[in-house]
């Protein structure tokens, strides 16, 4: 199956190569192109979407929603769908930027605080030399006036790709709210990617990631988010099981 619905959010079922090819095609369209947003969701994001219809609608207005994490994979399995890949943003975005291209593409970083985004930009400029860093700005741009100024800055820099790292749900709501004003072919919500690039967060070892336990590493580094993992993950599974049971009952007892 190409898509699966989890807690009201429509997820695309793509392998890594399929996702990367799709992102490249989206950037390479002729301008002026319709702005397209790609969101990457995990159990926490889907919990927020279940609790907020406005946020759920914003996610579903995105061009594609990709699944990140063990919780999303388990939820898809309960619906009879085996997801092709765990499309973690901290892997997918560097893989996209690491692909060489004949014509240098441009990207803009938006998110984190001023010091963190500056360090992240320095890292990215060195790590991805085939791309041009068009600019960067901190993520404290929720007010209309500051959002207008940063959108003008982004549009003047003419990036092919906008990476927005404000955390959930702020980054997706910000992109959705300003999608008509952004003259960028593609934006991606990247969560804590800039913290990884700036050295504030450290990735879990590969064997931990393969076990689907990277959340434990993140919780150790960000203990203020312990409720998200220790309470949020069981809540997510309970909601998935409940909705799956309700839909199964409807199938067995059609009106």
Secondary structure, 3 states (H helix, E strand, C coil): CCEEEECCEEEECCCHHHHHHHHHHHHCCCCCCCCEEEEEECHHHHHHHHHCHHHHHHHHCCCEEEECCHHHHHHHHHCCCCCCCCCCHHHHHHHHHHCCCCCCCEEEEEECCHHHHHHHHHHHHHHCCCCEEEEEECCCCCCHHHHHHHHHHHHHHCCCEEEEECCCCHHHHHHHHCCCCCCCCEEEECCCHHHHHHCCCCCCCHHHHHCCCHHHHHHHHCHHHHHHHHCHHHHHHHHHHHHHHHHHHHHHCCC
